[in-house]
Every structure is written in structure tokens, then in C-alpha cells.
Amino acid sequence: MLEQATTTESINSAIEEKTVEICLRKGLLHGIKYYWEQKHQQTGIRYSLRLAKANVEALLASRGLIDAVRKPRTQGWVIIAIILLSIAVAIYLYSRNH
């Protein structure tokens, strides 16, 4: 029984180490996805994505790495909005001159 607990702890530790490594290299979303998939494989139970996100963030925070991880970018929406606005203005000005 003790041997099984030690094996489970070492598997959890390996998952956590790999999760931190993925978060630092590829970003938070990739790390959460990896953690979520590994927990599902380990337990055989569908692990909550929200719980996986909370666990990964807590893991990073406990190691002081939360600020070192790349966050998902939201600036893409701003660029798309500017392009769409430019197109709308160009159409308006073109229709006004013709």
C-alpha cells in the first residue's frame, strides 16, 4: 500500500514538473491542457477543466512563476477592430465621392 502511494506521488510530481516546464515554454493554455489530459489518463475520471486551471495557477504561484508564464494574447481583437473600422471608413468615403 505504501509502495502504491509513493508511485502515485512520484507520478503526480512528474506531471507537475512537466506542467511547469510546458507553461514556461509554450504558455499557460498548453500547460493547463497537458495537466488536464494527464490527470484524466491517470484517474480515468473526466477532470474538470476549471479545476485543472486553478491547480496549474496554484502550482505556478507556489513556485513564484505566475508572472513568468506567457498569458494568452487578447490584442488580436484590437487589430481586427481597427482593420474593420478602416474598411468601413474607406467604403463610406468611396461611396460619398461617387
SULFENSUL-V559201 format. One record per run of one state. SS is the DSSP state (alpha for helix, beta for strand, coil for the rest). FROM is the first residue (numbers start at 1). TO is the last residue. If there is no record, write none. Layout:
# SULFENSUL-V559201
[[SS/FROM/TO] [SS/FROM/TO]]
This chain:
# SULFENSUL-V559201
[[coil/1/1] [alpha/2/26] [coil/27/27] [alpha/28/43] [coil/44/48] [alpha/49/62] [coil/63/74] [alpha/75/97] [coil/98/98]]
